[in-house]
Amino acid sequence: MNRRDFLLQSGAAVSLSLLAKGPLFAQGPATNSGPAAAATLLVAPPPPVTTFTPLRRNVGYFTGRGGSIGWLVNPAAVVAVDTQFPETAAIFLRDLPDRNGRMLDAVINTHHHGDHTGGNGVFRPATKTIVAHANVPELMRARAAADKRELDPVMVPDTTFPDTWRREFGDEAISCKYPGPAHTRGDIVILFEQANVVHLGDLLFNRLYPVIDRPGGASIRNWIKVLEKIVADYPPDAIYIGGHGNAKFGVMGGPADLLVFRDYLSGLLAHVEAEIKAGKSKDEIIKLENLAGFPDFHAPPGRGNRLPMNLAVAYDELTDA
């Protein structure tokens, strides 16, 4: 069996197992036993809620579990931006409108995080190439090493670029730019040129406290500049797809939404800088539960609140820790 046949069969097996209609069982720790453990094993997690949203000129986005997936499907080509996790990646490939079983001409990863690249292995047998910024393979390997796990080579992008990448796909062209460190040091801006749709990945958390990956090269200061440059460089009627969004606002937005997020990052730095000047310690600063002036960003009760982590990263960046 050659490598391509092996990958095709492996990917198909993964997809079929994920799409089976039987219940999905939660696996408890190996030390669990007895009736309580048996009851835990029989609790099936709810199936992911997935949605395909068309935008314009054969471009749209998919939401499921993880960062939003952008897509282009026209008579000449099929392209995806990001891959989420294996389960929803299989659903995307199965249900993508008008794909009709065609190979994907390209998958583009916005950055290295697992909720955007976790489905790469499922996509690989059905994809000609996986594209990302030049820093992404290194960042994926570093994250795997930090997590003490093996990184399957099929997960790693095989086409990379340092600054820009562009390719035509029938009557659409897709261009990618690296704006410098922001959310990580591997995020890119992806433009569907004729559709005037921009996929930002995690450069945009729409009304959510974001993940700021300092070990992955994040820079809050530069992230602010990146958002301002995007708004200045792209048309005012561009549609922006973010990686994640508040349920009330969704992942899609316009220039005003990018500037709201810019204001949050600026407010975060200003708040922490003022607290440092007031003599407060890092432990005192990160106790804040909500940042004043940004009520839409607040985490719902019972959900994880990233603000303390945001405050800690801002403190480290301002003190160069």
C-alpha positions as CSV (number, residue, x, y, z in Angstrom):
1,M,0.0,0.0,0.0
2,N,1.5,3.4,-1.0
3,R,1.4,6.4,1.3
4,R,-1.5,8.1,-0.4
5,D,-3.7,5.0,-0.3
6,F,-2.8,4.6,3.4
7,L,-3.7,8.2,4.2
8,L,-7.0,7.9,2.2
9,Q,-8.0,4.7,4.1
10,S,-6.9,6.1,7.4
11,G,-8.7,9.3,6.9
12,A,-11.8,7.5,5.8
13,A,-11.7,5.3,8.8
14,V,-11.4,8.3,11.2
15,S,-14.3,10.1,9.4
16,L,-16.5,7.0,9.5
17,S,-15.9,6.4,13.2
18,L,-16.6,10.0,14.0
19,L,-19.8,10.0,11.9
20,A,-21.2,6.8,13.3
21,K,-24.7,7.2,14.6
22,G,-24.1,5.3,17.8
23,P,-23.5,7.2,21.1
24,L,-20.1,8.7,21.8
25,F,-18.9,7.5,25.1
26,A,-16.8,9.6,27.5
27,Q,-13.7,7.7,28.7
28,G,-13.0,8.1,32.4
29,P,-9.6,7.8,34.2
30,A,-8.0,4.3,34.1
31,T,-8.3,4.1,37.9
32,N,-12.1,4.4,37.9
33,S,-14.1,1.3,38.4
34,G,-17.4,0.1,39.7
35,P,-21.0,1.4,39.1
36,A,-20.2,5.1,39.3
37,A,-17.5,4.7,36.6
38,A,-19.9,2.6,34.5
39,A,-22.5,5.3,34.7
40,T,-20.0,7.9,33.6
41,L,-19.0,5.8,30.6
42,L,-22.7,5.7,29.5
43,V,-23.1,9.5,29.5
44,A,-22.8,10.6,25.8
45,P,-21.7,14.2,25.2
46,P,-24.2,16.2,23.1
47,P,-23.4,16.2,19.3
48,P,-21.7,19.4,18.0
49,V,-24.1,22.0,16.6
50,T,-22.7,22.8,13.1
51,T,-23.8,25.5,10.7
52,F,-22.7,26.5,7.1
53,T,-23.3,30.2,6.5
54,P,-22.9,31.4,2.9
55,L,-21.7,35.0,2.5
56,R,-21.1,36.0,-1.1
57,R,-19.5,34.8,-4.3
58,N,-19.2,31.1,-3.2
59,V,-17.5,32.0,0.1
60,G,-18.9,31.3,3.5
61,Y,-18.0,30.0,7.0
62,F,-18.7,27.0,9.1
63,T,-19.1,26.9,12.9
64,G,-18.9,23.8,15.0
65,R,-16.4,23.1,17.8
66,G,-13.3,25.3,17.6
67,G,-12.3,28.2,15.5
68,S,-14.6,29.0,12.5
69,I,-13.8,27.4,9.2
70,G,-13.9,29.6,6.1
71,W,-14.7,28.0,2.7
72,L,-14.7,28.6,-1.0
73,V,-16.5,26.3,-3.3
74,N,-16.8,27.2,-7.0
75,P,-16.8,25.1,-10.2
76,A,-13.0,25.2,-10.4
77,A,-11.9,24.7,-6.8
78,V,-12.6,23.9,-3.2
79,V,-10.6,25.6,-0.4
80,A,-11.0,25.6,3.4
81,V,-9.5,28.0,6.0
82,D,-8.7,26.1,9.3
83,T,-9.9,22.6,10.3
84,Q,-11.3,22.7,13.9
85,F,-11.2,19.2,15.6
86,P,-11.4,15.8,14.0
87,E,-15.1,15.3,14.7
88,T,-16.3,18.5,13.2
89,A,-13.6,18.3,10.4
90,A,-15.3,15.1,9.2
91,I,-18.7,16.7,9.4
92,F,-17.4,19.7,7.3
93,L,-16.0,17.4,4.6
94,R,-19.1,15.4,4.5
95,D,-21.6,18.2,4.3
96,L,-19.8,21.1,2.6
97,P,-22.3,22.3,0.0
98,D,-21.5,21.7,-3.7
99,R,-18.2,19.9,-2.9
100,N,-19.6,16.7,-4.4
101,G,-16.7,14.6,-3.3
102,R,-14.0,16.7,-4.9
103,M,-10.5,17.0,-3.4
104,L,-9.7,20.3,-1.7
105,D,-7.3,22.3,-3.7
106,A,-5.9,23.9,-0.5
107,V,-6.4,24.1,3.3
108,I,-5.0,27.3,4.9
109,N,-4.3,27.3,8.6
110,T,-4.6,30.8,10.2
111,H,-2.2,29.8,13.0
112,H,-1.0,26.8,14.9
113,H,-3.5,26.3,17.8
114,G,-5.2,22.9,18.0
115,D,-8.8,24.2,17.7
116,H,-7.8,25.5,14.2
117,T,-5.5,22.7,13.1
118,G,-6.8,19.7,15.0
119,G,-8.7,18.4,11.9
120,N,-5.6,18.6,9.6
121,G,-5.2,14.8,9.8
122,V,-8.8,14.3,8.7
123,F,-8.5,16.8,5.9
124,R,-5.1,15.5,4.7
125,P,-6.2,12.6,2.5
126,A,-8.7,14.9,0.8
127,T,-6.5,17.9,0.4
128,K,-3.7,18.7,-2.1
129,T,-1.8,21.0,0.2
130,I,-2.0,22.6,3.7
131,V,-0.7,26.2,3.7
132,A,0.4,28.3,6.7
133,H,2.9,30.9,7.8
134,A,6.5,29.8,8.0
135,N,6.5,29.9,11.9
136,V,3.6,27.5,12.2
137,P,5.4,24.2,11.9
138,E,7.9,25.2,14.5
139,L,5.1,26.5,16.8
140,M,3.2,23.2,16.4
141,R,6.2,21.2,17.3
142,A,7.0,23.4,20.3
143,R,3.5,23.1,21.6
144,A,3.5,19.3,21.2
145,A,6.8,19.1,23.1
146,A,5.4,21.2,25.9
147,D,2.4,18.9,26.1
148,K,4.7,15.9,26.0
149,R,2.9,14.3,23.0
150,E,4.0,13.2,19.6
151,L,3.1,15.4,16.6
152,D,1.9,13.4,13.6
153,P,3.7,14.7,10.5
154,V,0.3,14.7,8.6
155,M,-0.8,17.5,10.9
156,V,2.0,19.9,9.8
157,P,1.5,22.3,6.9
158,D,3.6,21.4,3.8
159,T,3.4,24.8,2.1
160,T,4.7,27.8,4.1
161,F,5.6,31.4,3.4
162,P,7.3,34.2,5.3
163,D,5.4,37.3,4.2
164,T,2.8,36.8,1.5
165,W,1.1,34.0,-0.5
166,R,-1.4,34.3,-3.3
167,R,-3.1,31.8,-5.6
168,E,-6.0,31.9,-8.1
169,F,-8.9,29.4,-7.8
170,G,-11.1,29.7,-10.8
171,D,-12.9,33.1,-10.6
172,E,-11.6,33.8,-7.1
173,A,-8.1,34.6,-5.8
174,I,-6.9,34.1,-2.2
175,S,-4.1,36.2,-0.8
176,C,-2.5,35.8,2.6
177,K,-0.3,38.3,4.6
178,Y,1.7,37.9,7.8
179,P,1.2,41.2,9.8
180,G,3.7,40.4,12.5
181,P,3.3,39.0,16.1
182,A,-0.2,39.5,17.6
183,H,-2.3,36.6,18.9
184,T,0.8,34.4,18.2
185,R,3.8,34.9,15.9
186,G,2.2,32.8,13.2
187,D,-1.2,34.4,12.5
188,I,-2.1,35.5,9.0
189,V,-4.8,37.6,7.3
190,I,-6.6,35.8,4.5
191,L,-8.5,37.7,1.8
192,F,-10.9,36.2,-0.7
193,E,-10.3,39.0,-3.2
194,Q,-13.3,39.0,-5.4
195,A,-15.8,38.2,-2.6
196,N,-14.1,40.9,-0.4
197,V,-14.3,38.5,2.6
198,V,-11.4,38.5,5.1
199,H,-10.7,35.5,7.4
200,L,-8.8,36.7,10.5
201,G,-8.8,33.5,12.6
202,D,-7.9,34.4,16.2
203,L,-6.8,37.9,15.3
204,L,-10.5,38.7,16.0
205,F,-12.3,37.5,19.1
206,N,-15.7,39.2,18.6
207,R,-16.7,40.5,22.1
208,L,-14.8,37.8,24.0
209,Y,-11.8,38.0,26.3
210,P,-9.2,36.5,23.9
211,V,-6.5,33.9,24.2
212,I,-3.1,35.8,24.2
213,D,-0.4,33.2,23.6
214,R,2.8,34.8,25.0
215,P,4.8,31.6,24.8
216,G,3.7,31.4,21.1
217,G,5.0,34.9,20.4
218,A,2.0,37.1,21.2
219,S,2.3,40.9,21.4
220,I,-0.6,42.9,22.7
221,R,1.1,46.2,21.6
222,N,1.5,44.9,18.0
223,W,-1.9,43.3,18.0
224,I,-3.4,46.7,18.4
225,K,-1.4,48.0,15.5
226,V,-2.3,45.0,13.4
227,L,-6.1,45.6,13.9
228,E,-5.7,49.3,13.0
229,K,-3.7,48.4,9.8
230,I,-6.3,45.8,8.7
231,V,-9.1,48.4,9.0
232,A,-7.0,50.9,7.1
233,D,-5.9,48.5,4.3
234,Y,-9.1,46.6,3.5
235,P,-12.3,48.1,1.9
236,P,-14.9,49.5,4.4
237,D,-17.5,47.0,3.2
238,A,-15.3,44.0,3.8
239,I,-16.8,41.1,5.7
240,Y,-14.6,39.8,8.5
241,I,-14.7,36.3,9.8
242,G,-13.2,35.9,13.3
243,G,-12.1,32.8,15.0
244,H,-14.5,33.0,17.9
245,G,-17.4,35.2,18.9
246,N,-19.8,36.0,21.7
247,A,-23.1,34.1,21.1
248,K,-24.9,37.5,20.8
249,F,-22.6,38.9,18.2
250,G,-21.3,35.8,16.3
251,V,-18.0,35.4,14.6
252,M,-18.7,37.7,11.6
253,G,-18.2,41.5,11.7
254,G,-17.1,44.7,10.0
255,P,-14.4,47.3,10.6
256,A,-16.3,48.6,13.7
257,D,-16.1,45.2,15.4
258,L,-12.3,45.1,14.8
259,L,-12.0,48.5,16.4
260,V,-14.0,47.5,19.5
261,F,-11.6,44.6,20.0
262,R,-8.7,47.0,19.4
263,D,-10.2,49.2,22.1
264,Y,-10.4,46.3,24.5
265,L,-6.7,45.4,24.0
266,S,-5.7,49.1,24.5
267,G,-7.9,49.3,27.6
268,L,-6.3,46.1,29.0
269,L,-2.8,47.5,28.7
270,A,-3.8,50.9,30.1
271,H,-5.5,49.4,33.1
272,V,-2.6,47.1,33.9
273,E,-0.1,49.9,33.4
274,A,-2.1,52.2,35.8
275,E,-2.2,49.4,38.4
276,I,1.5,48.8,38.2
277,K,2.1,52.5,38.7
278,A,-0.2,52.4,41.7
279,G,2.2,49.8,43.3
280,K,-0.1,46.7,42.9
281,S,1.5,43.3,42.5
282,K,0.7,40.9,39.7
283,D,-1.3,38.7,42.0
284,E,-3.5,41.7,43.0
285,I,-4.0,42.9,39.4
286,I,-5.2,39.5,38.1
287,K,-8.0,39.3,40.6
288,L,-10.2,41.6,38.5
289,E,-13.2,39.7,37.2
290,N,-14.4,42.1,34.5
291,L,-12.8,45.1,32.8
292,A,-14.9,48.3,33.0
293,G,-16.2,49.6,29.7
294,F,-16.5,46.3,28.0
295,P,-19.6,44.6,29.3
296,D,-20.1,42.5,26.1
297,F,-16.8,40.7,26.8
298,H,-17.8,39.4,30.2
299,A,-17.8,35.6,30.6
300,P,-21.3,34.2,31.3
301,P,-21.7,32.6,34.8
302,G,-20.2,29.1,34.9
303,R,-18.0,29.7,31.9
304,G,-14.3,30.1,32.0
305,N,-13.2,33.7,32.4
306,R,-10.0,34.5,30.5
307,L,-9.6,38.0,31.9
308,P,-7.2,37.0,34.7
309,M,-5.0,35.4,32.1
310,N,-5.2,38.5,29.9
311,L,-4.2,40.7,32.8
312,A,-1.3,38.4,33.6
313,V,0.0,38.5,30.0
314,A,-0.4,42.3,29.9
315,Y,1.6,42.5,33.2
316,D,4.4,40.3,31.8
317,E,4.5,42.3,28.6
318,L,4.6,45.7,30.3
319,T,7.3,44.5,32.8
320,D,9.1,42.5,30.1
321,A,8.9,39.4,32.4
